[in-house]
Amino acid sequence: MAYWLETSTGAVYGFGGAPNYGSMVGHHLNRPIVGMAAVPTGTGYWEVAADGGVFAFGSAHFYGSEGGKKLASPIVGMAAAPTGDGYWLVAADGGVFAFGSAHFYGSEAGKKLVAPIVDMAPTLTGHGYWLAAADGGVFSFGSAKFYGSLGGRVLSQPVTGMATLPKGDGYWLVESDGKVLTFGGARRHYYGSLGGQRVTQSIVGITALYNGKGYWLTGNAGEVTAFGAAVYWGSTPERIPGRIVGIATGVGDGDPGPPSFQPGSYGYDVSQYQCRGVLPLDPHQIGVVEIAGWSYGSVNPCLAQEVAWAAGGLNLYTFLSYGTSRTPEPGCAGNATAPTKPACNYGYGAAIAAYQEAKAVIGTRVDVPWWLDVEQIGFTSSSPSTAASRSVVVGAYDALRYTEGINTVGFYFSLAHWEDIVGRYNPSAPLFFAWWTGPTPAFKCSVARSAALRLHDTLPSGPIQLLQYTDRVGGKPFDGDYAC
């Protein structure tokens, strides 16, 4: 599964291979965009503006709108009919407008509401829907059953979004601080939230996997956090036109594009050495977290804490070191000659162990981009040859990329030492360069590309996606990361 984010200016960003079918960004809008809904097949979507104007893209057809009409209250959201040939719009006063195959089953229009409506969600059959209000009130219509609400209670933060289980036997609400609230069958499908954590963006939406086994939250600046089986595919660039107002579940080919950040993003890589310190509190879009500091080494004792800190920018890395193993591994049969197969077995097994150990601590959040840390300290003192070292790296890469199915597996290393360690090994994989350039790294991307071009015969052939540089936060040193 994939997802789309949209801004108040109509820009649409696709993640996880969700195609961009077009948007209203750059076009004149009478009122800002306030929501979106996707065709259930994932082949298109609609955008809706506060004045009720509807805009269709991809296979989504236009079935009518409230644009140009006088509304008692602005539109705040929309939902697609399960058949994909219709949709509902909902206004802040609870008014509901149905188009195409979507039928009208009632509304809260004309009634006194304690708080405005903020979102809606349909049943699986489309024979009913729920409305959610900012105070946590829930209103059900048609075949939609009422499973409870927070109406009448005092909330620390307003409710901003709603999502339902596929069978319609429960729903989730999310507050602006990222706290997820469960009702009905959703109580059995609580996968976590940002409630009680430091959130730098106001959470504005929630969307769930079609099977209900996970969900994504998005902030108003485009930072996405995944829970349960929902895979984190990325967040928007730091600078976007407008603010994020909607998120919708889509269908993609699983290609996350850039691992979990866009060019110009920045952040930090952290490890067990930050366990007793304070993690950087500055806003960051990238958080590269250590799993283990040596092949088959102990798991980072602060893994869970640091993964929570990384939030939507999470990437993981594990340090590779040389060793051999006589245990035959499935990924090494055709990837190494007889003398180096034990080294391949070792790298393969070490990567599988790191993945499984990380999964035991952080669950499905383990399925994010991974970086294999290849440094001299792990190889030159014990490896008999570059061929043997290369076999360790080949085994680890194949284990993560093909056995565990990680979509993005890249390499972190120093330009000066890659060939010294592994010889001529040129996989097509993302690159993370250790540059140690100082605290102003932005202009160094062009320098890195030029250097890589000169060494292209000896380096992996993938794109340069991260540069590491020295930084200080609160007077303490940190390894900063910058996306090219």
N, C-alpha and C positions, 0 to 999 in steps of 0.2 A: 504494500500500500504506500501511497505517496500523499503529498498535500500541496495545496496552493495557499498563499497569503496574498491579501490585497490591501491597498492603501486607500486613504480618503480621496486621493486624486485619481483613483482607478487603475493604478499600476498593479500588475499581477506577477507574482514570483512562484515558479514551480520548483518543487524539490522531490528527490527520489525518482526522477525521470518523468514527473508529471509535465506534460507538454504545455507550452504557453500558446494558447489559441488566440491571443489578442487581448486588448484591454482598452479602457477609456483614457489612459494617461496621455496627456498632450491634446486631448479634445476638450472643447468647451463644455462645462457642466454648469447647469443652473444651480444645483446644490451638490454637496459632497457625496461621494459613495459611502454607503453605510454597511453594506453586507454583500455576501455572495453565496451562491448555492451551486453545486456541481451536478451534472447529469450522472445518474447512478453508474453508468458504464465508464465514467471517467473520460469521455471523449468531448467534453465541452462544459461550459459553465455560464452562469448569469451573474451580472453585477446589478445592484439596485442602489439608487440615490435616495437621499432624504425626501425628495419631492415625489417619489414613487416612480421615477423613470427607470425602465429596465433595459439592459443591454445584453445581447446574446452573442456567444462566441463558440466556435467549434461546432459540434453537432447540436448544441442547444438552440432551440427555436424560440422565436418571439411570439408570445401568446397574448400580449397586451400589457398595459401598465396604468399607473395613476398619474403619470407625467402630464403636466399642464392642467390638472384638476385641482380644485381647492380642497385641501385636506385639513381636518380638524386638528391633526397632530402629525408630526413628521414620521416617516417610515424609519424603522430602526433595524429591520432584518428581513430575511426571506428564507424559505425552505422549498426544496424541489419535491414534486410528486414522485413517488417511488417508480412510476412508469417512465419518468423522464420527459413526459409530454405536458407538463404544467407546473405551476408553482403558486405559492402563497406569499403575500407580503404582510407584514405586521407593523402597526404603528405604535407609538409610545403610549397612546391612550387605550391600547388593546384592540383597536380596529383591525380586522382581518380582511384581506382582499384576495379572491381566488381567481386563477386564470388557467385556461386549458383544461386538462383533465382533473385539476385540483378542485375539489368541491368545498363549499362553505358549510361549516358545521357550527358556527356561532362565534361570538367574540365578546370582549369586555367593553366595547365602545359604548359610550353613554353612561357607564357605571363609574362610581367613585372609586378610584384606586389610591391606595396608600403611597405607592411608588410606581414609577413608569415601567412599562414592559420593555425588556431589553433583548429578548430573543424568543425563538419558537423552534419546535421540532415536530415532524410528522410521525405517525405510526408506520409500521412496516407495510401495511395494506394501503395507506393513504386515506383511510376512512375516519381519520381523526387527527388531532394535533394537540400539543401542549404549548402554553405561553408561560414564560418566566419573567418575573418582575424583579426590579433592583433590590427589593427588600427580601427576596427569597420566596415570595409567593408564587405558586404554580396554579394554573388554570387549565383544566382538561375539557376537551370538546370531542364529540363524535365517539368513536370507539376507544379513544385514549382514556386510560384509567388513571385515577388520582392515587399516587403512592406517597403523598406527603409533601410538605413544604416547610419553609422557615418563616412564612408570613406571620407577623405578630411578634416575632422575636427581634431582639436588638442585635444587629450584625456589626462586627468591627469594620467591615468593608462591604461595599455593595456587590451584589451578584451581577456578572457581566455576560455570562454565556450558559448554554445548555446543550447537552447531547443525550441521546437515548440509546438503550440497548437494542440490538437488532430485532428482537421479538416483541419489543414494546412493553416489557414487563418491569421497567425501571428507568431511571434517568440520573444523570449527573448534573450538578450545578457548579459553577466556578465563580469565586469571588475575585475582586481586582487584585488581591494580594496573593493569588494563586492557590488558595485553599479550595479543595475539591470536596463537594458534599454529595452523598449518595442516598438514593431513595429506591424502594422496591428491590428488584433483583440486582440493582447496581451496587447494593451493599456487599454482594458476593464478588463484585468486580471492581473493588477499590484497589488501584495500583500505585497510589501515592499522590502527593501534591507538593506544592511549594509553600503551603501554609506553615508559618513559623520560621521560614528561611528568609534570608535577606534577598529581596527582589528589587532590582533596579528599574524595572518597567512595570507599568500597570497592566495586568493580565486582562485581555479584552475578548478572548474566545477560547473555545474548546471544541474539538472534533474527534470522533472516535473511529477506530477500525471498524470495518463492516461486520466483523465477527464479534465485536464488543470486548475483545481481549486486551485492549489498550487504548490510550488516547494521547492527544497532543494538546498542549497549552501554548498560546502565543501572547507575547507582550505587545504593547502599542508601538514599540520601536523595532519589532520584528524578530525578537529572540524566541526561539521555539524550544520547548522541553518535552521530552517523550517519556511515557510511562507504560508499564506492562509490555506487551509485545509490539507496541508502536516503535518503529525505528526512527531514530533521529537522523534526518537527512540534511539538515542545515538551517541557517537563519539568514535573514536579509543582510545586505551590506550595512555598514554603519550609517551612511547617508542615503535616505530614501525620500522620494517625493511624497510628502504628507506623512500621515501616521497609519499604522496598521489598524484596520477595522474589522477584518474578517479572516477566517481560516476554514478551508473545506477539504474533506478527504477526497483524494483522487486515486487514479490508477496509473502507475508508472512502470518502467522497465527495471527499476532498482538501481539505476545509475545515479549516484548522488551528485555528480558533477564535482566541483571543488569540495573537498572533504566535509567541512562544516563551517565554512567561512568564505567571504568574498574578498577580492583584492582590497587592501587598505585596512583590513581588520587587524587587530592587535590583541595580545594577551600574554600568557606566561606558561612555561612548563614547570611542573612541580613534582616532587618526589618525596621519599621517606625523610629526606633531610629537612623538609619543612614541617615535620610532625610536631615539633615543639615550638614552632614559630607561628607568626600570624600570616595568613594568606593574604595576597594583595587585595585590597578593598576597592581599588580604582575600578571603574567600569572596564570590562574586557569582553571581547567576542570569542577569544580562543583560550582554552584551558587544556593543555596536554599533560596527562597524569600518568605517572609511572605505575606499572604493575609489579615488576620485579627488577632488582638492580643487578641480576646475574642470571644466567641460564639455570633453571631449576632452583633459583634462589628463593628466599622468603618473600612472601607477598608484602607489598607496601602496607604497613600497619595503619596508615591513615588513608587508605584507598577510598573508603566510603565517604569520608569527610571531604576529601579533595575532589571526588567526582561530583558531590553536591555543590561545591564551590564553583566548579567548571560550568555547571548548569548547561545552557543550550550550546555552548561552544566545545563540548567534551570531545577530546581525542585521547587515545591511550597509547602508551609506548612500553616496550619491554627491552631490556638490555641483553644483547647476545654475547656469549663467551664461547670459547672453543672447548670441545670435548668430543668423545666418541661413545657410541652405544652399539651393541650387537643385536639389539632388538630390531627386527626388520619393520620398517614403516612403509605404508602404502604409497606415500608420495615420493619415495626415494628409489624405487625399483628402476626407473628409467632416467633418473636425473643425476646419476653419479657413477663413475667407474668403480670397479671392485675395491681399490685401495681407499677410496674416499666415501664409500657407502656408510661406514660407521659414523662419520662426521655428519653426513646428511641425516641419518637416523637421529643423531643427537639434537640437531637443530629443529627437526620436525617435532620430536617429542617435547623439547623445551617450549616451543610455541604452543603446542596443544595444552601442555600443563599450565602455561600462563593464562591461556584463554579460559580453561575450565576453572582455575582458581579465581580469576577475576569474576567469572559468571556466578560463582558461589557467593561472592560478596555483593555484587551490584546488579545481578539478574540480567535482564534483557538490555540494560544500558551498555553491556559489553559489545553490542553490535553497532559500533561506531567505527570511524576510521582508526587504523592502527599504524604505528610507526615502529620499525625495527631499528634499534640503536646499534650501529656498527662502529666500534671504536678500537683503536690499537690496543688499549689496555685489556680488552677482552680476548685478543687473538695473538698478538706478536710474541708474547712470552711463552706460549704453550703450543701454538699451531706449527706443524712441521713445514707447511707450504701454503701459498696462496690458494692452491687448488683445494686443499683440505678446508681452509677457512671459507672458501666460496661454497663448499658443500653444506656447511652449517647454515649459511645464510639462505641458500636455495631451499633447504629443507624447511626452515622456519617460514619463509615466504609462502611456499606451496601449502603448508599446513593451514595458515590463516586464510589465504586467498581461496583455496579450492576445497579444502576439507571442512573448514568452519564457515566458509562462504562469506567472509568479510569483503564487502564491495571495494573498499579502498585500503590497500596495504602499501605503505611507502617506506622510504629509508631516510634515517637521520644519520649524517656523517659529515666529516670534514672533507672539503674538496681535495685537500693536499694528501689525504691518506687512503682514499677509497681503493685505488689500484694497488697500493702497498699492501692492503689487507686481503682483498679478494681477487686481485688480478683483473682480467678482462671479463667482467660479469655485467651485462647490460640489459637487465629486464626493463620493460616499459612500465614504470611505476612512479608515483609522485615522489618529489625530492624535498628534503628538509635540511638545509645547510646550516652547519655550525660555523658562524662567521665571527662572533664576538667583536662586533664593530662599534660598540658604543650606543648611546641612547637615542640616536637620530637615524633610524634604519631605512626610512622610506625611499630615499634616493638610491639605496644600494641594490635594489632589485635589478636594475639595468646592468650594474657591475657584475652581479651574480650570473646573469644570463650570458654576458660576454665571456666570463671565465668558464662557464659550463660549455659554451660553444667551442672554446679552444680545446677543451678536454673531452669533447663529445664521444670520441672513440673509446674512452675508458670509463665513462659514467653511465648510469642508468638513463634511458632515453625518455623518461617521463617528464612532466612539467615541474618547474620549481614552484612549490606552493608555500613554503615557509622559510623564513630566515630567522636564526636565533641571534640575539644581541644582548649586551649587558645593560641592565637597567637597575634602578633603585626605586623602592616604594617605601615610604615612611622611614627613609634613612637606611633601609636594609637592602642588600643585593638580591636581585632576582634575575633569572634567565627570561628575557623578554622574547616574544615571538611576533613576527610581522608577516602578513600574507601578501605575496606578490601577485 
